[in-house]
Amino acid sequence: MATDLSPTVQLTQELIRRDSVTPDDKHCQIMLAKRLADSGFNPDYLRFGEVDNLWLRRGHQGPLFVFAGHTDVVPTGPLDKWTHPPFEAVIADGMLHGRGAADMKGSIAAMVTACERFVSRFPEHQGSIAFLLTSDEEGPATDGTVRVVETLQARQEHIDWCLVGEPTSTDKVADVVKNGRRGSLNGYLTVKGKQGHIAYPHLADNPVHHLAPALAELCAEVWDNGNEDFPPTSFQVSNLNSGTGATNIIPGHVDMIFNFRFSTEVTNEQLQQRVEAILDKHHVSYDMNWVLSGQPFRTAGGKLLEAAQQAIETVTGYQTELSTSGGTSDGRFIAPTGAQVIELGPLNATIHQIDECISVDDLDILSAIYEQLLVNLLT
């Protein structure tokens, strides 16, 4: 049965069967490096902390094109809720099921087989091709791509073009290409009060009551109106905790975690200042810790984007849509080096969900698009 499946589908299955939950790579990268050695890729294993990273490069000259991705996956959730076991890579009704099928082992498999075919056709291609793979994209992302990029910069390896294989498609494969992403800023707020008996409020100080009007203003605030490339900046509370669980105790503090997904119309410093100004306006006593996950970036045009659009139309017959919506990706670490960065991958309808899956046909279409992109750029 397996011999009837394409090399891309078979490789995707092999990757899914390795339960590489962040940050455990389960030797996915070693397997890929051994396979790509036959196509002339030289491996550089870069382990930082508990995170495995792999830099594979073919060629020494510029321009340098990079396929970027991650071999780690998110946890499965309740195993008994899955229709098919998440690490068995079952194919049913034309769909390949498993954790990481769409995010993003399918993309990695498509990249590998695209490179194999391209190198076989054009062994003396222009420039260089590389893979940047990490096992820390779904986790803290502190010892993954960002550390590899620092290493490359230190030895003066410059990425010209980078394609991140995140699942960007909505209704059909490659109908959406991400040519940028919003920035992400996290706030960790503790509002301070004084614990006391709920029957004697004059002897306590309720921090929930202090936070409430400030939070209402934060939620109603228009941070910006976005622009032609980015939607308006979004403020969202993700965690809000207070109290002991008892009904007769005024809490001593409130902990709140919130996030901004922000456009290029505002800086992270401006957001921090405006939040703190609102808290101060309402006389809130607080401690604040800010964590910047990534700045917004955008590839407005250039050879990479043009080549990707042409490749999609050549393979599929339709034109793609450009978008900067959605979450963050490791592209945020690569774009600041000056590289042109886009994201192009399979449908994102089931990512991180129970019964994550990907169309078998889409895997082969995606691999063909990646191959045509290499043709457009390096021949």
Secondary structure, DSSP 4 states (H G I P E B T S, - for coil): -GGGS-HHHHHHHHHHTS--BTT--TTHHHHHHHHHHTTTPEEEEEEETTEEEEEEEE-SSSSEEEEEEE--B-----GGG-SS-TTS--EETTEEESTTIIIIIHHHHHHHHHHHHHHHH-TT-SSEEEEEEES-TTTT-SSSHHHHHHHHHHTT---SEEEE----BSSSTTSEEE-EE-EEEEEEEEEE-B-EETT-GGGSB-HHHHHHHHHHHHHH-------SSSPPPEEEEEEEEES-S-SSEE-SEEEEEEEEEE-TTS-HHHHHHHHHHHHHHTT--EEEEEEEEE--EE--SSHHHHHHHHHHHHHHSS--EEE--S---THHHHGGGT-EEEE--SB-TTTTSTT-EEEHHHHHHHHHHHHHHHHHHH-
